[in-house]
Amino acid sequence: MWTWFFQLASPKWVFQFIEKLLPWFRAITLVLFIAGLFLGLLYSSLDYQQGNTVRILYIHVPGAFLSMFAYVLMAITGAIGFIWRIKMAHIVSVSCAPIGAILTLLTLISGAVWGKPTWGTYWEWDARLTSYLILLFLYLGFMALHSAFDDRKSGDRASAVLAMVGLVNIPIIHFSVEWWNTLHQGATISKLEKPSMDADMLAALLTMIAAYQFYFLTVLMQRIQGEILVREKLTGWVRKLVIASK
Amino acid sequence: MAMKLHRKKRLTAIIASVFAVSIVVGLVLYASNQKMNLFITPTEVQAGIAPLDRIFRIGGLVKDGSVKRSETSLRTDFIVTDGVADIKVTYDKIMPDLFREGQGVVAMGKMNDKGLFVASNILAKHDEEYKAPEVLDALERAGHPVKKTAQDSKGS
């Protein structure tokens, strides 16, 4: 059992393992996106208040969910790398940031597009929207800080600390709609209660969340591979790989 | 599994700093609690929390049966309620599409001396419920009119 755990810390083993997984993950992502977009944009019912506008939900909500998931993963792997000095953990942490930032941006833009016809405004400085904007700045700050160091190890550690400290923002985003009066409505899906949406809408939303999840993992694995190649460029196995591919 | 001392030190440092930052952020948020709210409720206005000399936002539900639209202008008069207190609001611009009775609304504006809230901007809130309109209505729109009984046509 421990051999598997130690293999996870070896960049070479991880690179080859990802190589095997990638085709499957790409296929699953594609299938889920086709199914989710069909369900969400064509099949699912209109909302009794919003009509067709509600379909932005299937783009917006999975983006919000995954951008926060990516942040938690980035912070936890950063912490593991910081405490145990594991190179692979930092590689995962650093690879999360650009994907999370893009998902955050997508959520902000789709939210603005949704807000105009329903609320009557693109943007409002309420607690949910503001704390979520801070998430984007945390991602950008993480990437800027990491690239500011000439020594990669120092950059890894410094940005890991930023990620962990910024973790405090995640519960604030989640609970902002309960703690304060906000324009943004409360959570529709919670683990403890029955979701307050129709079954066909819920099916579309869950499919889209799964699609985003697999998209995130697929891109993450590709970024991890790239990061491994850059960091291990002087090792024998990477050289062999490069020569073989020429 | 015994942890090496330097790792334990780093772990403690991380937990301590995350804990410290959480407390700082928590205290800041707690101290600015009222400022973090986008709007205040009619009950809070009646309790005197509202800054009556300045522009502020109120939020609540549009009271059922309270919306009166002017026939000659864009002016709309309605009542915002939180179930306990009511506030009369007037607005003379175009309403957001989702503005309707029984739905949430956030109004920005100022109290005049007659206790009427003169809104300069209205935002519609929507709740976390997503559902299809009545099946009957949907069928009708698709060109399959269904005979309605008196009860059906009332909707839910």
Interface residues (C-beta under 8 A of the other chain):
Chain A: S45 L46 D47 Y48 Q49 Q50 V54 L57 A79 F82 I83 W84 P117 T118 W119 G120 T121 E124 W125 D126 A127 V161 M164 V165 L167 V168 I172 W179 W180 N181 T182 L183 Q185 G186 A187 T188 S196 M197 D198 D200 M201
Chain B: R7 R10 L11 I14 S17 V18 V21 S22 V25 L29 N33 M36 N37 L38 F39 I40 T41 G59 M95 P96 D97 L98 Q103 G104 V106 I122 L123 A124 K125 H126 D127 E128 E129 Y130 K131 A132 P133 E134 A138
